[in-house]
Amino acid sequence: MTQLITPQLVTLDQNLGDAPADVIRFLAGKVADAGRASEVEGLFTDAFAREQKTATGVPGGIAIPHCRSAAVTEPALAMARLSHKVDFGAKDGPADIIFFIAAPEGADQEHLKLLSKLARSLIKKDFTAALRAAATEQDIVDLVDGALADKPAAHAAPAAVPAESAPAAAAAPAAPKRIVAVTACPTGIAHTYMAADSLVAAAKELGVDLQVETQGSGAVTPLDPAVIAAADAVIFAVDVDVRGKERFAGKPVINAPVKRGIDEPAKMVQEALTAAADPNARRVPHFGAEENAEHAAEAASEHLGTKLKKVLLTGVSYMIPFVAGGGLLIALGFLMGGYGIPGFADKILAENTLGNLPTAFPDQAWGPLGAYLGAVLFKIGALAFNFLVPALAGYIAFGIADRPGIAPGFVAGAVAGFMGAGFLGGIVGGLLAGVAAHWIGSFTVPRWLRGLMPVVIIPLGASIFASGLMFLVLGGPIAGITVALNAWLTGMTGASAVILGIILGLMMCFDLGGPVNKVAYGFAVAGLGAGSLDNPAPLQIMAAVMAAGMVPPLAMALATALNKKGFSLVERENGKAAWLLGASFISEGAIPFAAADPLRVIPASMVGGAVTGALSMAAGVTSQAPHGGIFVFFAIGNVLMFVLSIVAGVIVTALVLLALKRWAVRKPVEAEPVPATAAA
């Protein structure tokens, strides 16, 4: 295996600038100079994007910027000992020892193991003391090679107990405790393992048995189920979701970012000990269990707005498959059976079969067979579409009360549909059902009654409460609001329609699949069922929303093609994929670009989305399909203007983005000149 670090990759006692970007760019240049990266710019961009997600400074004057990058051709470790310290975000101040870990996107397991081993060595004070005492670049290489081979450091210094450990140790209970932990960071190279070792070391100081599962880039060795079962508490020091979280169900839990496991390991261990002794401490939820009191405890710490957004998005996310599948089937029914198929479908299906094809059907149908198949597809889609409001309400209730909320939520949604309360009624009914189910589920009942709670008592009581309120009090007024809203939309023409198109375009491009995007999309699909040739406004709204949602990924693809030097190698590869994602109406295809450069990508996308929405509404473009992008062209009315609206928005977004990248808010790569070594 190739040596990870060589003297060529080491820089001693130089001033590399005042900012992390300066140091990272210099070290990226060293990696490229050593022939281990294809370009400096792409490697720097990926590393600095990682740095912006979570600062890589750790206690002891150390920083470990790191990344996986398509620009890296061979794993490398570059090191700098700075004469002028730079702040990498550590709590104890700036860093003078910098290790830059550059791994290829497909790094093999052996290299990843070595890189993680080095990261673990950096929390050992004898190792860092030896790094500061090293006289030459070769001394550094020898020290690192020794650490990777588990040899003791040449210049050992006694390890001092962290100041934070002292008071915690005094407070630790006399009886030995057992704790399990999971550590994980987005890259899975450095912080994952450093947090693990820091927690283990702090626990040892406190006389606590702590075992860690590192969910990093390498192979994961799961904790023994017996060890988990015997643990008094669990620590999750993670920046990503814990894999297999249900294994820890019921355990008192301390949850924090992975970096806190490095910065404050003793405090986290002490908090876990405190939680273990507290019967009211937050616990890992019983995933899938019928009685989920832990979920209520977790939700109680959230703000009302956050809870409401979460449950509404839950409902919308579960509703969308009904909408997308049903809407596309309806569109195919129109294609094969003609736009008059709704008036013929029930009669054709009642009187005809494949062996007895209809003789009466719309003029636009593809003959008798097309009319029959069109009726079948239309009816399946219409029946699927009928689940729109019940599914929305059912899964909003699920978001509040888990599984016991689904049935009363569906019932309340069905009542809302029956009363004509539509999308708004589904939201209100789902919220009522969820709150009622959650409240009834909190009752303390005898043991013999507990089994009936989730399957009989909660659904019955919550259904009576939510659906009763919809029938007796709320359904009529909400239906009136829905009718008025539909009438307003139907009457929109000219300038007012264009303004609505601008608003919808801005919303679709604001957060690329997030809550605001989903509100605009949900607004469009909710009215789609009411659209027709006589009432085209809902179909126009659907077309404007879909067209605007296609703009961001297509614009990113165009921008990367127009100015390759302005984007990293990874972004250029993402740009190639964005052509297909954008054409398919998958706005999330632009998220990698927005995550790396939100202050330029999102405003540029919103400008282009507003242009597309306005043009689409002004031209009266309609869409019978709720999803599919350009691939449902057959369901688009005035498809030429649909395409031209998208093209206009894509060009505007791409040009605005390139202009912003050139003139607005200088990128860190242009911050300050760096030594000539990095410019090669």
Order of alpha helices (4+ residues) and beta strands (2+ residues): beta-alpha-alpha-beta-beta-beta-beta-beta-alpha-alpha-alpha-alpha-beta-alpha-beta-alpha-beta-beta-alpha-alpha-alpha-alpha-alpha-alpha-alpha-alpha-alpha-alpha-alpha-alpha-alpha-alpha-alpha-alpha-alpha-alpha-beta-beta-alpha
